């Protein structure tokens, strides 16, 4: 299954309440699991920098990745970007094919 990375940025005011953030995160995950039951989350990280969170997940296709980004935006994320990702070994295999 293809691997995707979801980069999310929230409104600053939503990051000051740990209990509220935990509840909102659980609600978001419930909506994603309901709309996209085939998605398997690999990792979830809080970040320093231009994004607040990074999720790594397996999804069957780009349409499903779009759904996850749309759910994130509808649940209050200022930005939500899903990027396709390749494991490094897979990238090297693709590179070898390009080199001919």
N, C-alpha and C positions, 0 to 999 in steps of 0.2 A: 504494500500500500504506500502511496506517496507520502512524503514527510513535509510538513509545513511548520512555519514559525509565525506566531501571532505576536505582533508588537503593539502594545496598548499604552495610551497616555490618558490619564484621567484628569478631571478638573481638580485643581489644588485643594479646594475645600473638602473633597471627598476622601482625602488622605489623612485627615486629622482625627478620625474616630475609629479606633481599632475594632470595636464591636460592630459598628455599622459597616465597616469595610468587609469584615468577615461575613456578615449576613448578606451583603450585596454580592460578594464573591460566590457564596453558596447558591444564591438565587440565579446568578448568571450561569453557573455550571449546570444547574438543574434544567434551565431553558435550553442550553446547548445539548445536553444529553437527550432531552425530549425531542428536539428538532433534528438531531444528528446522532442517532444511537450507534452508528457504525464508527464514529470517531473514537480513537484511543489516545488519551493524553500520555505523553512520555515524561514531560517535566514542566514545572511552573516556577518562575523566578521573579523576585522583585529586583529592580535595577536602579542604578544611579545613572543619570544622563537624560537624554531627550525622551526616553520612554520609561514608564513606571513598571511595566510587567512584560515578561516574555513567556509565552507558552509554546511548547513544542508538541506537535501532535501528528498522528497518522490519520489521513482522510482518504476516501476512495477517489476523489476528484476535485478539480478546482471549484466546481459549483458548491460543494460542501464547504470548502474553505471560505467561499464568499458568504455563505450562510452564517458561519461563525463570526466573521467580521461584522456583518449586518446586525447580528444579535448583540454583539459588543457595543456597537454604536447606539442601538436602541435602548440599551441598559445604562447609558450615560458616559461611555467613553468618548473623549474628545476626538481621538484618532484610534483606529484599529486597522492594522495592515497585516494581511496574511501573505507570507512569502514562501514559495516552493524552496525546498532545500534538498541537497544531495549529500549523502555521507561521503567523506573524503575519498574513500576507496572507489566508490561509484564515479565520482568526478574524474579520478585518474583513468578509469576505464573509458569514459567518454572522451577524455583528452587523447588517449592512445588511438581511438577511432578517428578523431579529427586529424591527427598527425599523419595518418595513412600508413 
